[in-house]
Amino acid sequence: VLVRGQRVFSPDFTVLTPSGNRVLLEIVGFWTPEYRRHKSQVLEAFFDTPLVLAIPQSLKAQWTKHKFSPNHRVIFYSQEVFPGEIIRAIEENS
């Protein structure tokens, strides 16, 4: 669990790279508009934290207005998130 001021972030997974870097992984499921707004604020608070977000392709339009940090990598997935995509995103983020 990460804490910054009044914001708390509990990612789905924490991945340690072979070089010892820590990259967080958040798999987005169905989020209500209110929760998505809240989560956007949390992501902004943790802009400097290496993070991979896996977002369903069906929600891509709902995330187009969000300005992702350069430290955040986004994967859009259809039915499932493939490990190779996550590994590539983590390598790009390390």
N, C-alpha and C positions, 0 to 999 in steps of 0.2 A: 504494500500500500504506500503510495506517494502522497505527501501532504505539502501543500504550498499555500500559506495564508489560510483562507477559509475553504480552499478547494482540496478535494481528496480524489485520487485516481487509483482505481484498483484494476489493472489490466488483466486480461484473460490469461496471458502467459508472459513469462520472462525468459528470454533466450540469451544464453551466454555464448558468445562466438569463441572460436579457437584462440583468438588473440586476447580474450578476457573482457571484451566489450559487452555491455548489457543493452539489449534491444527489447523493447516491450512489444507485445502483439495483442491487438484488440480486434476481435471478430464481431462485426456489427451484425445484429439480427434485426428483427422488427423493432423499431424504436418509434414511439409516438412522436408527434411534432414537438411536444413540450420537452420530452426527454432528449430529443435530438438537439434542441436549442441549449439545454443544460450541458449536454456532452460537448457541444461546440465550444462553450465557455471553458469547460475543463481542458479541452485540447489546447485552447489558446493560452491557458495558464501554464501548461506544460510544453510550451513551444520549443524549448531547448532540449527536451528529452527525446532520445532516439525511439521512434515508434513506427510500427507497421500497422496500418489499418486495413482490414479485409472487409470490404463493403459489398453487399449484394448488387449486382448489375441493375436489378429492379429499383434500387434506391439511388442510383447514380444522379438522376435529375435533382433529387432533394439535397444533394451535397454539392452541387455546382457553385453555389454562392459562398460556400465556406472556403476561406483562404488558408490552405494547409501550410504549416511551417516547412521550411526546407529540411528539417529534421524528421519530418513525417513522410513516410512512403505509403501510397495507397494502392491496393490491389482490388480490382472489381472482379467479383466471381459470379458464376451463374448458379450452379447447383451445389458445388463444394469448393473448398479452398484446397489447391494442390500444394503439397509440400515444396515442390520445386520453385513455385512462385514465391513462397514465403522465404525460402533460402536466398533467392536472387534479391529480394527486397531487403533482407537483412544484410547481405553483402554490400549492397549499394549504400546502406545506412551506417556501415561500420567504418 
